[in-house]
Amino acid sequence: MGQRRAGHVNRCPNCRVNRFFCVCENLRPLEIETKISLIVHVRELKLTSNTAQFAEKMLPQNAEIFIRGRVHEPFTSEPVLKRMGLPLFLYPHEDAQELNEDFKTKFPGPYHLIIPDGNWQQARKVRQREEGFSHLMAVKLPGMITSEYGLRKALHPEWVCTYEAMAHALGILESLAVRDRLMDFFRIWVKSTEQARSGDFKKISLDNNP
């Protein structure tokens, strides 16, 4: 059996990392006020590199995945928009407002953060194509935030993945402590996945507090 096939067979069903590098013990749920809705294309669900899955695992009381792109199951924004909180569509559209302390003063919470998942081109189209989202306020992260992902190639370092975007947005809307807890897990997961992909299955020591 080849290494790739062996890695698939031995994958943890929860974190989807090879069991040798399973990160489930680092999934320590947080309690926050902000609601999180992730708009995920059905094709993304089967990819082990997809990060939206960990939003639900780290924020089980707040995060929910809504699937689009299923055959014979048209997506509707209604269940998303029924959730509580000021709806904010997280994507750097031309009309997007920057998330910062001034924004929080002008638009006090609680918030409902809606995040399109997929590559950047796919995510850009969600607000335009899905009825109910076009009128929502778009928001973006402050500048100078760069990705720590590395499992997928991005054209620009500031193109963060879905999970990173959520973590940094919550660092503003909730607290830096929330951001740091979320990013601590993310770094462990990325490191474990990189090690599993390398084919070198020597046990490594993972720092649970980067």
FENBEL-V758760 format. One record per residue. N is the residue number from 0. OMEGA is omega in radians with two decimals (999 if undefined). Layout:
BEGIN
N&OMEGA / N&OMEGA
END
This chain:
BEGIN
0&-3.12 / 1&-3.11 / 2&-3.10 / 3&-3.14 / 4&3.13 / 5&3.12 / 6&3.13 / 7&-3.11 / 8&-3.05 / 9&-3.07 / 10&3.07 / 11&-3.10 / 12&-3.11 / 13&-3.12 / 14&3.07 / 15&3.01 / 16&3.08 / 17&-3.04 / 18&3.14 / 19&-3.11 / 20&-3.10 / 21&-3.10 / 22&-3.05 / 23&-3.13 / 24&3.12 / 25&3.10 / 26&-3.11 / 27&-3.03 / 28&3.12 / 29&3.03 / 30&3.12 / 31&3.14 / 32&-3.06 / 33&3.01 / 34&-3.14 / 35&3.05 / 36&-3.14 / 37&-3.12 / 38&-2.96 / 39&3.07 / 40&-3.06 / 41&-3.13 / 42&-3.12 / 43&-3.02 / 44&-3.07 / 45&-3.08 / 46&3.13 / 47&3.13 / 48&3.14 / 49&-3.05 / 50&-3.10 / 51&-3.12 / 52&-3.07 / 53&3.05 / 54&3.12 / 55&-3.09 / 56&3.13 / 57&-3.11 / 58&-3.01 / 59&-3.14 / 60&-3.00 / 61&-3.05 / 62&3.11 / 63&3.12 / 64&3.06 / 65&-2.99 / 66&3.05 / 67&3.07 / 68&3.11 / 69&3.12 / 70&3.09 / 71&3.08 / 72&-3.11 / 73&3.12 / 74&3.04 / 75&-3.10 / 76&-3.04 / 77&3.14 / 78&3.12 / 79&-3.04 / 80&3.09 / 81&-3.08 / 82&-3.05 / 83&3.07 / 84&3.09 / 85&-3.08 / 86&3.12 / 87&-3.13 / 88&-3.02 / 89&3.04 / 90&-3.07 / 91&3.03 / 92&-3.10 / 93&-3.11 / 94&-3.07 / 95&3.07 / 96&-3.10 / 97&3.07 / 98&3.11 / 99&-3.11 / 100&3.09 / 101&3.11 / 102&-3.13 / 103&3.11 / 104&-3.10 / 105&-3.11 / 106&-3.12 / 107&-3.12 / 108&0.10 / 109&-3.02 / 110&3.01 / 111&-3.06 / 112&-3.14 / 113&-3.01 / 114&3.05 / 115&-3.10 / 116&-3.12 / 117&3.06 / 118&-3.01 / 119&3.13 / 120&3.11 / 121&-3.10 / 122&-3.12 / 123&-3.04 / 124&-3.03 / 125&-3.11 / 126&-3.11 / 127&-3.00 / 128&-3.04 / 129&-3.13 / 130&3.13 / 131&-3.11 / 132&-3.00 / 133&-3.10 / 134&-3.07 / 135&3.05 / 136&3.07 / 137&3.11 / 138&-3.14 / 139&3.11 / 140&3.03 / 141&3.10 / 142&3.05 / 143&3.03 / 144&-3.13 / 145&-3.06 / 146&3.02 / 147&-3.00 / 148&3.06 / 149&-3.13 / 150&3.00 / 151&-3.13 / 152&3.07 / 153&-3.10 / 154&-3.09 / 155&-3.10 / 156&-3.14 / 157&3.08 / 158&-3.09 / 159&3.11 / 160&-3.07 / 161&-3.10 / 162&3.12 / 163&3.13 / 164&3.11 / 165&-3.09 / 166&-3.11 / 167&3.07 / 168&3.12 / 169&3.05 / 170&3.11 / 171&-3.07 / 172&-3.14 / 173&-3.14 / 174&3.08 / 175&3.12 / 176&3.09 / 177&3.10 / 178&-3.07 / 179&3.11 / 180&3.13 / 181&-3.11 / 182&3.06 / 183&3.11 / 184&-3.09 / 185&-3.12 / 186&3.10 / 187&3.14 / 188&3.14 / 189&-3.13 / 190&3.14 / 191&-3.13 / 192&3.10 / 193&-3.14 / 194&3.13 / 195&3.14 / 196&-3.09 / 197&-3.10 / 198&3.12 / 199&-3.03 / 200&2.99 / 201&-3.10 / 202&3.11 / 203&3.11 / 204&3.14 / 205&3.12 / 206&-3.11 / 207&3.11 / 208&-3.10 / 209&999
END
